[in-house]
């Protein structure tokens, strides 16, 4: 049994990184995720595990430090918020092309641009559709509680190293700042150099006489090789879609109408389901836990079981709704409801939107 503590989401993420045996964190402060690096600095994890924590001179510097350390087989992570993650996109694309495992957290704030420091979910496209150049994907996990902020660090690293991909923990300002009880995992040791060499034959751990060079790069000027590399990446993403979809269904057994929501919006929609059920409406909630891979088949299965319509609830002008509509494929109605600018929707207005836009009351 792990240790029970009362923590902010950002703090739980940071503590979980130390306890998982993360080798290094490179970051730069930005509201509303600054507590991640502040907590790590306060804890001085180098004394606890040997973990390096460094505030870089910029987001661009931080992501390139992650790229370099990750290429050596180390467990490394970074975090930021919306415009800070935008600055990291060049490095994120390089890391995807070079197949470097690593974890990054985006505690989303409102935009576009500098926007607001209030909560938002408007980074869905940036996280799930590729904010950098080229045909690449990142695994995207969407925590809906402080507990999941902690749990998804270990899951993120496991998936990142399993597939040699980046894994994004896509949170929001509400989840990052709220305080809840969290059960923290037991301390794991950091991997030794010998374990890294044994487990990750691709890692740049130093060339010895008689061995081949290991080169980590996203560049290849041979068009035939580059096409083959892109095909290889797409096959890997297909395997992720086949094997790593995660979601939660709430009151969906007999649901005729379904909310689709993640993160803080899912918490609000869950209350909306309770209000709807109290009125005799058969409403459920599908909560995607992975945004990539998206639970397309789960939506299709709900339609097969009798669902008549879906309402995507987001703190944005409508981004996840595009994936919901692709999954629905015109079979039933699918609409969007969201608030922006840092305003968080209420359970009552979410239910009212379901009645007006989907049920037709």
C-alpha positions in Angstrom: 0.0 0.0 0.0 1.4 3.4 -1.0 1.4 6.5 1.1 -1.8 8.6 1.4 -1.4 12.3 1.0 -3.4 15.5 0.2 -1.8 17.1 -2.8 -2.3 19.3 -5.8 -2.4 17.6 -9.1 0.8 19.2 -10.2 2.5 18.1 -7.0 1.3 14.5 -7.4 2.7 14.4 -10.9 6.1 15.6 -9.6 6.2 13.2 -6.6 5.2 10.3 -8.8 8.0 11.1 -11.2 10.5 10.9 -8.3 9.0 7.6 -7.0 8.9 6.0 -10.5 12.7 6.3 -10.7 12.7 9.1 -13.3 16.3 10.1 -14.1 15.8 13.7 -15.0 13.3 16.5 -15.4 14.0 19.6 -17.5 11.5 22.4 -17.5 10.6 26.0 -17.4 7.9 27.6 -15.2 4.6 28.7 -16.6 1.2 29.1 -14.9 -0.8 26.9 -14.2 1.9 24.1 -14.0 4.7 25.9 -12.2 4.2 23.8 -9.1 5.7 20.8 -10.9 9.2 22.3 -11.1 8.7 24.2 -7.8 7.9 21.0 -6.0 10.7 19.1 -7.5 13.2 21.8 -6.6 11.9 21.8 -3.0 12.1 18.0 -2.7 15.7 17.9 -4.0 15.3 14.5 -5.6 19.0 14.2 -6.4 19.5 13.5 -2.7 16.7 11.0 -2.7 17.3 9.0 -5.9 20.0 10.8 -7.9 17.3 12.4 -10.2 18.4 15.6 -11.9 16.1 18.6 -11.9 17.1 21.5 -14.0 15.3 24.8 -14.9 16.4 25.5 -18.5 16.7 29.0 -19.9 13.7 28.4 -22.1 11.1 25.8 -23.2 13.1 25.2 -26.3 16.3 24.4 -24.3 14.3 22.1 -22.0 12.8 20.0 -24.8 16.2 19.6 -26.4 17.7 18.5 -23.1 14.9 15.9 -22.9 15.8 14.8 -26.5 19.4 14.3 -25.6 18.9 12.5 -22.3 16.1 10.3 -23.6 18.4 9.2 -26.5 20.7 7.7 -23.9 17.9 5.5 -22.6 17.2 7.6 -19.5 13.7 8.1 -18.1 13.2 11.8 -18.7 10.3 14.1 -18.6 9.2 17.7 -18.9 6.0 19.7 -18.4 4.6 23.0 -19.4 1.3 24.7 -20.3 -0.2 25.5 -23.7 2.0 28.3 -25.1 5.0 26.7 -23.5 4.2 23.4 -25.1 3.8 25.3 -28.4 7.4 26.4 -28.1 8.5 22.8 -27.6 6.8 21.5 -30.8 10.0 21.5 -33.0 11.7 19.3 -30.4 8.5 17.1 -30.0 8.5 16.4 -33.7 12.3 15.6 -33.7 11.7 13.2 -30.8 8.9 11.5 -32.6 11.0 11.1 -35.8 14.0 9.8 -33.8 11.8 7.4 -31.7 13.0 8.7 -28.3 10.8 7.5 -25.4 9.8 10.3 -23.0 6.9 11.7 -21.0 5.6 15.3 -21.1 2.7 16.9 -19.3 0.6 19.8 -20.6 -1.5 21.5 -17.9 -3.7 23.3 -20.3 -4.6 27.0 -20.1 -6.8 29.1 -22.3 -5.7 30.5 -25.7 -5.0 31.2 -28.5 -1.7 32.8 -27.8 -1.0 33.8 -24.3 -4.8 33.7 -23.6 -5.5 33.2 -19.9 -4.1 31.3 -17.0 -7.5 29.8 -16.3 -8.3 26.1 -17.2 -8.9 25.0 -20.8 -9.0 21.9 -23.0 -8.1 23.7 -26.2 -4.8 21.9 -26.7 -6.5 18.7 -27.9 -5.5 19.3 -31.5 -1.9 20.2 -30.5 -1.6 17.0 -28.5 -3.5 14.5 -30.6 -3.1 15.7 -34.1 0.6 16.6 -34.0 1.6 20.2 -33.2 4.9 19.9 -35.1 5.7 18.9 -38.7 5.3 15.6 -40.4 3.1 12.5 -40.0 3.5 11.5 -36.3 1.5 10.7 -33.3 2.0 10.9 -29.5 0.2 8.7 -27.0 -2.1 11.0 -25.1 -3.4 10.2 -21.6 -6.2 12.4 -20.0 -6.3 12.4 -16.2 -9.5 13.3 -14.5 -8.3 13.3 -10.9 -5.2 14.0 -8.8 -4.8 10.3 -8.4 -4.6 9.8 -12.2 -2.1 12.7 -12.4 0.2 10.4 -10.2 -0.8 7.1 -11.8 -0.3 8.2 -15.4 3.4 9.0 -14.8 4.2 5.3 -14.5 1.8 4.3 -17.3 3.2 7.0 -19.5 6.8 5.8 -19.1 5.7 2.2 -19.6 4.0 3.0 -22.9 6.7 5.4 -24.0 9.4 2.7 -23.7 7.2 -0.1 -25.0 6.6 1.7 -28.3 9.6 4.1 -28.4 7.2 7.1 -28.5 6.5 10.2 -26.6 3.6 10.1 -24.2 1.7 13.3 -23.3 -0.2 13.6 -20.0 -2.9 16.1 -21.2 -4.3 17.7 -18.0 -5.8 21.1 -17.5 -5.5 24.0 -15.0 -8.4 22.7 -12.8 -6.9 19.2 -12.4 -3.4 20.6 -11.9 -4.4 23.1 -9.2 -7.1 21.2 -7.3 -6.2 19.2 -4.1 -7.4 15.7 -3.5 -6.3 12.6 -1.6 -3.8 10.6 -3.6 -2.2 7.2 -2.9 1.4 7.6 -4.0 3.3 4.6 -5.3 6.2 2.9 -3.5 9.7 4.2 -4.5 11.3 2.4 -7.4 15.0 2.5 -8.1 16.4 4.3 -11.1 17.7 1.9 -13.8 21.5 1.2 -13.7 23.7 1.8 -16.7 23.9 -2.0 -17.1 20.1 -2.3 -17.1 19.8 0.4 -19.7 22.4 -1.3 -22.0 20.7 -4.7 -21.5 17.1 -3.4 -22.1 17.5 -0.7 -24.7 19.9 -1.8 -27.5 19.0 1.4 -29.4 20.3 3.8 -26.6 23.4 5.8 -27.2 25.3 4.6 -24.2 28.8 4.9 -25.6 30.5 2.9 -28.4 33.0 0.2 -27.6 35.6 -1.3 -29.9 34.1 -3.7 -32.3 30.5 -2.4 -32.0 28.5 -0.4 -34.4 27.7 3.3 -34.1 24.2 4.0 -32.6 22.8 7.2 -34.2 19.6 8.8 -32.9 18.3 11.3 -35.4 15.1 12.2 -37.3 17.1 13.1 -40.5 17.7 10.9 -43.5 18.3 12.5 -46.9 17.8 9.1 -48.7 14.1 9.3 -49.8 13.7 5.6 -50.0 14.9 5.1 -46.4 12.8 8.0 -45.2 9.6 6.6 -46.8 10.4 3.2 -45.2 10.9 5.0 -41.8 7.5 6.8 -42.1 5.8 3.5 -43.0 7.5 1.9 -39.9 6.1 4.8 -37.7 2.6 4.4 -39.1 2.6 0.7 -38.4 3.7 1.4 -34.8 0.8 3.9 -34.4 -1.6 1.2 -35.8 -0.4 -1.2 -33.1 -1.0 1.4 -30.4 -4.5 2.0 -31.7 -5.1 -1.8 -31.7 -3.7 -2.5 -28.2 -3.7 0.6 -26.0 -7.2 2.2 -26.1 -8.4 3.0 -22.6 -11.8 4.5 -21.6 -14.4 4.4 -18.8 -18.2 3.9 -19.2 -20.5 5.4 -16.6 -24.2 4.5 -16.6 -23.9 3.4 -20.2 -25.6 0.0 -19.9 -29.0 1.3 -21.0 -28.0 4.7 -22.2 -29.9 6.3 -25.1 -27.9 9.5 -25.0 -24.2 9.8 -24.1 -21.8 12.5 -23.0 -18.3 12.2 -24.3 -15.9 14.1 -22.0 -12.4 13.8 -20.6 -10.5 15.5 -17.8 -12.3 18.1 -15.7 -15.2 18.1 -18.2 -15.8 14.4 -17.4 -16.1 15.1 -13.7 -18.8 17.7 -14.5 -20.6 15.5 -17.0 -20.7 12.7 -14.5 -22.8 14.9 -12.2 -24.9 15.8 -15.3 -25.6 12.1 -15.7 -26.9 11.9 -12.1 -29.2 14.9 -12.7 -30.5 13.3 -15.9 -31.1 10.0 -14.3 -33.0 11.7 -11.5 -35.3 13.1 -14.3 -35.8 9.7 -15.8 -33.5 10.3 -18.8 -31.3 7.4 -19.9 -28.1 9.3 -20.1 -24.5 7.9 -19.7 -20.9 9.1 -19.9 -18.1 7.8 -22.0 -14.8 9.1 -20.6 -11.8 8.6 -23.0 -8.7 8.0 -20.9 -6.5 7.8 -24.0 -7.2 10.6 -26.5 -4.8 9.0 -28.9 -5.6 6.2 -29.4 -9.2 7.4 -29.3 -12.0 5.0 -28.2 -13.7 5.0 -31.6 -14.9 1.4 -31.3 -16.4 2.1 -27.9 -18.6 4.8 -29.4 -19.6 2.5 -32.3 -20.5 -0.2 -29.8 -22.7 2.2 -27.8 -24.6 2.9 -31.1 -25.0 -0.8 -31.7 -26.4 -1.1 -28.2 -29.0 1.6 -28.8 -27.4 5.0 -28.2 -29.3 7.7 -30.2 -27.0 10.7 -29.8 -23.7 12.0 -28.3 -22.7 15.3 -26.9 -19.0 16.1 -26.7 -18.4 18.3 -23.6 -15.1 20.2 -23.8 -13.5 23.4 -22.4 -12.9 24.5 -26.0 -14.8 25.7 -29.1 -14.9 22.1 -30.3 -11.9 19.8 -31.0 -12.6 16.3 -29.7 -16.0 16.5 -31.3 -14.3 15.9 -34.7 -13.1 12.5 -33.5 -16.5 11.8 -32.0 -18.2 12.6 -35.4 -15.7 10.4 -37.2 -16.6 7.5 -34.8 -20.3 8.1 -35.2 -19.9 8.3 -39.0 -23.4 9.9 -39.5 -25.3 7.0 -37.8 -26.7 9.2 -35.0 -26.5 12.8 -34.0 -23.3 14.2 -32.5 -22.9 17.7 -31.3 -20.5 19.9 -29.2 -21.0 21.9 -26.0 -18.2 23.9 -24.4 -17.2 27.0 -22.5 -14.0 28.9 -23.2 -12.0 31.9 -21.8 -11.5 30.2 -18.5 -15.2 29.7 -17.7 -16.0 26.2 -16.5 -19.4 24.8 -17.4 -21.9 23.7 -14.7 -23.6 20.3 -14.6 -27.0 21.9 -15.1 -26.0 23.7 -18.3 -24.4 20.6 -19.6 -27.6 18.7 -19.1 -29.6 21.5 -20.7 -27.3 21.4 -23.7 -28.0 17.6 -24.0 -31.7 18.2 -23.9 -31.7 21.0 -26.5 -29.0 19.8 -28.9 -29.5 16.0 -28.8 -32.7 14.9 -27.1 -34.7 17.7 -28.7 -36.7 18.9 -25.7 
